[in-house]
Amino acid sequence: MNTGSKNAQHKNLDARNSAAKKLEQAEKALKEAKQQRLSKKELKPLERQVRHWRNKMNETGENHSMKHKH
């Protein structure tokens, strides 16, 4: 992980790895629910959970100095 610049990734690797494990569990639960042919209403919370953990895993942290300088 490069920590040399202001816009380098700042996210804690342990947090990212934890989110990856939880994402894997959520995807497995969603796959099993789809095999059971649950209704869309019942699948929605599982899909939301998968989306949440995917976002947590891909989060890079705060970026600085994003505005164009003249």
N, C-alpha and C positions, 0 to 999 in steps of 0.2 A: 504494500500500500504506500503510495506516494503522499507524504505529508509536507512537501516542500513549499507549495504555493497556497495562496488564499482560497482558491477554488478547487483544491484537491478534495478527495473524499474524506469526510470527517466521521462517518458513521462507525460506531463501535462494531468490530468484527464479531464479537460474541453475540451481540444483539442481532446481527444479520444472520448468523448461523442458527440461532434460536428461532428466528422467524422462518428460516428455510425448513427447519424440522416441523414447525407447526403448519406451514403451508403444505408439506407433504402429507401430514395427517388429515388436514382439511380436504385436500384433493381426494384422498382415499375414501373419506366419509362421503363425499359428494358422488364419487363413482359408484359406491355401494348403494346409495340412495337412488341413483338413476337406474341401476339394475333392478331395484325393487319397484320401479315405475311409480314413484311418488308423484303427487301433483306438483304443479309449478309453485303453488303457494307454500308447499312443504320444502321445496328445493331452494327457494329464494334465500332463506337465512344461511344455508350452506354455501351458496354461491357468493353471498356477501362476505362470508368468513374467508373464503379462498381469495377473493379480491383484496380484502384487508391485509392478509398475511403476505400476498404478493407485493403489495405496495410497501409494506414494512421492510421486506427483504430488499427491494430495489431502491429504497430511500438512501440518498447519498449524504444527507445532512445539509447544513446551512451553506449557501453560497454567498460570497461577498463580491462587491464591485461588479455587478452585472450591467450597470448602465454604461452606455457609450460615453467615453470622455472626449471632449472637443479639444 
